[in-house]
């Protein structure tokens, strides 16, 4: 690859061999304590008949132990023990933070029947998909634990109010919060930096939507246009409190309830192809993406993609020159085009996480960037977090979107060349060639970014320097590009383990090539966790969506390497890094988060601790042998 040389990377440093030995002793201590605890735990009939050395002989209580579609969401005994008994592990992650008790007591928020598996389509070992039954058995053997799909899944918390079970349209769905409170919340949203990153709403157009939503019914029932407007307002209120200025205002508005109402209203109007319905679907999709619920995001994405194409948003049309007044139809066209870019970028993230084919591709979509798009590299370094109330200049700033559309186009190529049905038929030679080409392209993209925004090749334990005068919008966009770069590097180079090393006659050095490529994914994963530490320390709870999206992929990459190379000294260092990451997630302030967000933070921390537990089991098993 273009930058396979390890010399080109910043060194990931640890304090030395003494730390490795110390960690090793703590692992041994953990094993001894666990044996003592487990000896006092009464075995269940299930566990009594398990044979982890030959998983095929294991008896199970039902299909949930082998079928990822029926994942049990019950925390295992070993997880509860692992997070409570040893100095190797952080404080119990299952404990509810003190300032979140009121949120979690909400009666309608409950652990749902769905779980989001974290094994994506790019995870392999020696040609075995980790999301397959063979992959599950392999992990069980390597860790000497009966691993289930629940160990690699995160439960989805769902809001289930009483009217959700009613088969008919309930009037409660159309009830909106106080209009003045809603208007104040949305006013803060349109003054926030969040509006530039996620330009899902247009301030002028949304004013009309508000009037329609709060207007009287057209007859005995609300018209489809009014229902669409109400759904749009509810969805907007569910995401608007992310603007810092509106956090205090939004205390009286139940964000999760607004999102649930918007979702059920959308089901009644999903055939509608209006701009307000498109905005509703897209806002709900963004919310699901923030929770890393990619199956839920895919549902809303299918609706959003259909509508955005029906409104011709996938086709480019030039905008008016700067400063000229636009007609309403021109404003709607420009806004629809911006919504297309949000759909396109989210579409690629969904495909990489789920393996589903992209719905929007370059063959059918015009990918010309918005006019003046690169202006944000000029205005972001000096942009205040919030605009002054009398400042009209922000209305003309070109939104910079949550990442880089050009990198999203690269993600589409990754889906096509590495994860598509055609790519599954490629031999090892073609796979390695595709990985090399994609690696070259991502490096070309990296070098095209202005120096002050350009992602570093890697991030060591020493953080990326953040200037005291560096504005939050500038820092967020810079770190977003850094995280997205590492994420795509991880996805590309973990796919190399699709190669079956036994069939290496055609490529004599296949084993070293595979390890060299996978090492790049490990470097990217370690860098990801260090970047997240920086974001959490700087943004606090506003780092929520970065943590939920990027932490699982980085953690799985390190975990897989630990299971493959349990005796390597770096594996013990990576265990320590995973523990540190779990502590970081646990320490995220939750005061400004919603009920569902708090639950997601807890489950993400629990997931990382399950990986720590299984990684520790792999190390101790290898040491015994």
N, C-alpha and C positions, 0 to 999 in steps of 0.2 A: 504493500500500500504506500501511498504518498508520504506517510509519516510514521512508518512502522518502527523506525529507529527509536529505541528507548531513550537515547541521548537527547532527543528533541523534547522530552517531557520534563516538566519540573518534577523533582524527586518527591515521592510520597515518603515522608520521614516518620519514624517512630523513635522512641527514646533509647532503644537498644535491646541487647539480648537479655539484660536483666528483667526487662518488662515482659519479654516472651516467656522467660522461666517463671516469673511471678504469675502470669496468666495461666501457664500450664499447671502450676500448683493449685491455683484456684479452681481450675477445671477438675483436677483430681479430687479436691475437697468437695466440689459440687456432686461428683459421682458418688462419693462416700455418703454424703448427707442424703442424697436421693435414694440410695439403697436402703438406708435406715428408715426413711419415711415410707417408701413403697412397701417395706416389709410389714409396716403397721397398717397398711391400707388393705381392706378386705377385697380380694379379687372378685370381679364380676364374672358371671358365667361366660360372658363373651371373651374376656381376657384370658380365662383359664384354658381355652382351647386354641389360642393363637400360636402359630409357628412362624416366627419372623424369618427364620432361615429358609423357609420354603413357603412363601406367602400363598401359593396356590392351594395349599392344604388348609389354610386358615378358614375357620367358619365365621360367618358374620351374621348379624341380626337382621339384615335387610339390604336392599339395593343401595342404600345411601352410602355404604362404605366403598363402593366401587364405581358408582355412577355420579359424575360431576354435576348432573342436572338435579340430583336429589341430595345436595350437600347438607349434612347436619350442621346446625349453627351452635350446638352446645359446646362450650369450652371443655376440653379434655382435662382429666385429672392431672396429667403430667404438666399441662400448661400452668394450672393453678399452683402446683408444687414448685415448678421452675421459677416462678416469679415471686416466690415468697421465702425461700429458704437459704439462698446462697449469696455470698458477696459478689459473685460473678454477675448476678442479674440486678437490674435496677429495682427501685421500689415497685411494689405491686401495681401493675398497670390496670388491674381490674377495679381499683378503687376509684370512686367518683370524686373529682376535685371538689373541694368544699364550696366553691362559688358556683358550681353547676348543678347542685342538688335540685334546686327549684325547676331548672329546665328539664332534667331527666325525669322528674316526677310527673311530667305531662302525661296524662292518661292515654292519649291517642297515639303517642309515639312509641312504637314497639318494634322489636326485632322481627323482620318480616320473614317470609318463606323463601326469599331469594338470597343467594350469596353470589358474590362476584369472584370468580376464580382469577388468580393472579398469574397463572401460567398462560402467556400469550402464544401466538403461533411461531415465535422466533426461538423458543427454548427447546434445545435438544441435548442429548449426550450420545455420542457415537451413533448418530442416526436415529435414535429413539426419541420421539416427541415426549417432552416432560408432561404434557397434558393427557397422555395416553395411559391406559392401564399398565402397560409395560414400564412406563416411566415411574408410575406410583410404586410398583413392586421393586424397582431398582433402588429408589430412595429408601424403601422399607429395609431392604437388605443392607444397604450401606450404613444406615443409622441404627439397625437392630431394633427398630420401633415399627409398630403396625400403623403406617401412615395412611390417613384417609384424605379425601378431597377437601375436607373441612380445614385441614392443616394449611392448605394453600389457597384459602378463600377468605373473603372478608364479608360478613353479613351486611345486608342492606337494610338500613332503618327506614321504615315507611310510615307515613302519617295516615292513619285510618280512622277518620271521624265517622259517626254513626250513619250519616247520609251516604257514605261511600258504598254501603251495602244495599242501598235501595235501587231497584231495577228501573225506576222512572226518574225523570228530571225533577230535582228538588229545588224549590224556591230559595232554600238556604244557599245554594251555589252562587246565586246572583247578588247576594248581600256584599256590599263593599264597605271598607272602613270610612271613617269620617272624611268628607271631601277636603276640608281645609288641611287636615293632617296629611292626607295623601298628596296634596299639592305641595306642601312644604317639604315632604320627603323627596319628591321628584325634582323640586327646584334644587335641592342639595345635590342630587345625583347629577344633574346636568352641569353643575359647577365643579364636579370632581374629576380627578385624573382617570378614574375608572371609565368614564364615558369615552375617553380617547382610546383606551385599550379595547373596550368592548362597545363599539358604536351601534348597539342594537336598537337604540331609540333616537329619533330625531325630535328635538325640543318643539319645533313649530308644528310638526305633524301630530305629535303626541297630545298637544293641547286640544285638538279636535277630537281625538280619541277619548280624552277625559270628559269632554262635554257630552259626547254620545253615551258613554258608560254611565254617567250620573244623571242623564236625562230621564224623563218619564217614559213608561212603556208605551209602545205603539199598539194600543189595543189591550186585550185581556192578557196577552203574553208578550215577552220581549221578542223583538225581531232578531233574525240571525246576525244582522249588523251590530245590534246592541249587545248581543251575547258575545260576539267576537271582541267588541270594545271592552266589555267587562273582563273577559279573560285576559286581554292585553294589560289592563290596569293592574289586575291581581298579580300577574306574573312579574310586571315591572316592580311592584312593591316588594315582591319576594327577593329581588336581587338588588334593588336600589340601596338598602341599608349598608351595602359594602362601601359606599362613599362615607368617609370618616365624619363629615359634617352632619350626616343624617342619622348617625347611630343613636344619639340621644333622643332625637325626634321620634325614631321608629320604635321606641320601647313599648308603646301602646298598641302596635300592630303585630299580630301573630304572623311572622314571616312564613313559617311552615304551613300554616292554615291557608294563607294566600296562595302558596304554590300548589297545595292540594286542590283547592277550588279551581284554579286556573287549569290544572290538568284535567279535571272531570268536565269542565266546560269545553275544553279543546276536543274531547272525545265526541261531543255532540255537534261540533262544527268543523271536524277535521277535513270534510270535503270542500269547505270554503277556501277560496284562493285569494283572499284579500291580504293587504299589507299587515293589518292588525293581527290576523291569524298567523301569518308568517312570523311576526315578532313574538307572539306568544310561544309558538313551537320552538323558536330559537332561544328564547330566554330560558325556557324549561330545559332545553338541551344543555345550555351552558351550566345551569345549576346542577344537572346530573353529572356533567363533566367535572365540576368542582369537587363532587363527592367521589370521583373515579368510578361511578356507576355507568360503565360503558354500554351495557345492555339497555339500560334505561335511556341513555343518551342516543343510542341507535334507533330506538323507537321514535323519539321526537325528530331525529335527523331525517328519517324517511318522509315525515310530513313536511319538514322545512325544505328539503331538496325539491320535492314535487312542486311546492308553491313557488319557490324562488325561480324555478325554470318556467313555470306558467306565467310569471310576471316578467320574464325575459331578463332576469338579473344575471344569467350566465353569459350574456352578450355585452361586449364593451360599447359604450357610447361616450363621446367626449363631453366634459362638463363645461359650464360657462366659465369664462375668464374670471380670475379673482376679483371680488368686489362687486360684480354685476348681480343685480337682483334676479333671483330665479322664480319662475312661475311655480305653482303648486305641483303641476305634473312633472316638471323638471326636478323639483326637490324629491318627489316620490321616486323617480327613476334613479337619481343619484343614491338615494338611501337604499333602494332595492339592490343596487350594485354593491354597496358596502355590506349589506346582509349576505349577498352571495359569497363574499370573501370570508366572512365568518363561517358560513356553512362549509365552504371548501376546506378551510383549515381544520375545523373540527372533524370533518369527514375523514381526514387522513389519520388523525389521532385515534378515532374509533376503529379504523381498519387495522392499524398497527396493534391495538390492544386486543381486538376480538378475532382478527383473521377474516372478518367480513370483507367482501370486495368493496372498493370505493364506489360511492354513488355518483360523484362528480369527477370526471376525468378530463385531461387536457385534450382528448380527441373531440369532445363535444362542447367544451367550455373555452371561452376566450379568456386567457390569463394575462392580458395586459393590465399592469398595475394601475391603481388610481392615479389621477393627475396630481402632481406635486407630492407624491407619496413619500419621497425621500427627504422632504422638508423636515420631518420629525427628528432626523439626526442633527439638525441645526437648532430647533427650538427646545428640544427636551432638556439639554444640559442646564438651561436657565429657567426652566418652567417651575413655578411654585406648585405645591401640592394642590392648592385650591385657588381658583381665580377670584379676583376682587369682584364684589357684587356689581360694580358699575363698569366692569371691563367687558367690552363687546368684542375684543379681538379674538377671544377664545372660540367664538362661534365660527371663525373662518379657518381654524387650525385643522389640518388634514389628520384624521385619526390614524394612529400607527398600528392598530390591531394588536392582538396579544402575542404576536411573534413576528416572523418574517414569512410572507406568502411564498417567497422563492424556496425557503426551506420546506414548506409544505408541499411544493411541487416535487422536491427531492423525496419526501416521504411517499408520494404517489409512486415514484420510480422504485423505491424499496419494496412497496407492496407488490408491484408488478414483477420485479426481477428476483425477489427472494421468497415471497409468501403466496404467490398466485398458484392456481392449479397447474399452470404450465411450468412454473418454477419447481414444483414438486417432482417433476420428471427429469430435471437436470442432473447430470452426473457431477462428480466431485470437481472435475476440471472446470465445468461451466459455473458451478457455484462459486468457486474461488475467483474466477474471472469477474463475475458479477460483483462480488464483495470488493475486489480491487477497484473496479470502475466506480462504484458508489463511494468508496473511500476517497478516490480522487476528486469526485464531484463535490463532496461535502467539504473537502479542504479548499477547493476553488471558491465555494460559497463563503467559507470562513474568511478568506483573504479579501473578499469583496466588501466586507463590512468595514466601515470607518474605524480607525485604530482605537479611538476612545470607547467604542462599543464592541470591538472585536472579541469573540470568545478566546480565552486562553486554551492552549492545547490540553492542559491539565491544571488542577488546583491541588496544592499540597495541604498539609495540616495548617500551614501558615495561611491565613485568609487572604483573599484578594483585597488589596488596600482600597478602602473607601474614604474619600476625602471628606473633611469636615464640612466643606461647602457643597458637597454633592447632594443635589436635590433627590427626593424620594422617587419622582417619576423617572428621572434619568437612571437611578440605581436599579429600579425594578425592571426597566426595559433591558438594561445591560445584563442583569442577572438572568432574565428570561431567555435571552439569546444564549447565554452560557449554559443554562440547564437544558435547553432544547438541543443544543449541539451535543452535549454529553449523552442525552437520552437517545438521539439517533445513532450515535457511535455505538452505544450499548446494543441497540436493536440490530444494527448491521453486523457487528462482530460476534455477537452470541450465536448468530445463525451459522457460523462456521462449524459448530459442533454437529450440524446435520451430516457432515462428512463421516463416512464409516472408515475409521483408521485402518481396519483390517485389510481393506481393499486398496492398498497403497502402492501396488506394483507400478501403476502408471505415473505416480508422483512419489519418488523415493523419499523425499523430505516432507511428506504430508504431515507427519506428526508434529514436526517443528513449526510448519506453516500454521496448523490449527492452533497450536499454543501461542504463537506470536500474535495471531489475530485475536484470540480470546483474551490475551493480556491487555489489548487495547480496550476491550469492553470492561475489564476489571479496573483499569485506570480511570475510565470515564465514570464508572459507578462510585468509586471512592471520591472522585472529584464532586460528583452530584451530592453526596452526603455532606461534604464540607461546605458546599455552596448553600445547602438548605440550612445549615447551622448559622451561616451569615444572615440569611433572610429572616430566620426566626428571631435572632437577636436584635435585628433592626426593625422588622415590621410587626413582630409579635403575632397577634391573632390574624393579621392580614396576610400572613404567610400560609394560611390554611390550605388554599388551593394548590400551592406549589408542593407542599408536603404530601398531600393525598395523591397527587399525580405522579411525582417523580420518585418518592421514597421506595415504593414497592418494587419497581423495576431494578433500581440500584441494589436493593437488599437481596433480591433473588439472584442477581448475577454473582454477588459475593458468596451467598449461600451455596450455590451450585458448585463453585470452585472449592469451597470448603469440603463439600461432600466428595468431590473428585480427588482432592489432594489434602486429606485430613492431617497428614503428618508434616506438611510444609509449615515452616515457621510463620509465613505470611498469613496462613489460615487463622492462626491464633490472634494475630494482629487484627485481621478482619472481623473476627468475633468481637473483639473489643470495640471496633468501630461500629458494629451493629448495635451493641449495647448502648454506646454513646448516642446513636441515632434514636433508639427507643426512648432514652431519657429525654432527649431534646423534644420529641413529640409529646411526651407526657407533660413537659413543662410549658407547653404553649398556653398562654392565658386564654381563658374561655369566656370571660365576662361579656364580650361583645359577639360571641358566636351564637348561632341558633341551636335549638335542641338537636336537630339532625346533624349539625356540624360537630357538636360536642361528641355525639355518639360515634361519628366517623373518626374523629381524632383518637378516641379510645380504642376502637377496633383496629386502626392502623398500628397503634403502639402494640397491641396484643399480637398482631400478625408478625411484626418484627421480632417479638420475644419468642414466638413459636419457632421462627427460623433460628434464633440463637439456641434454643433448646435442642432442636434437631441437629444443628451444626455441632454442638457440644457432644451430642450422642455419637456422631460420626467420628469425632476426634478420639473420644475415650474408647470406642470400639476398635479403632485402628491401633491404639496404643496397647490394648490388651492382646491383640493378635500378633 
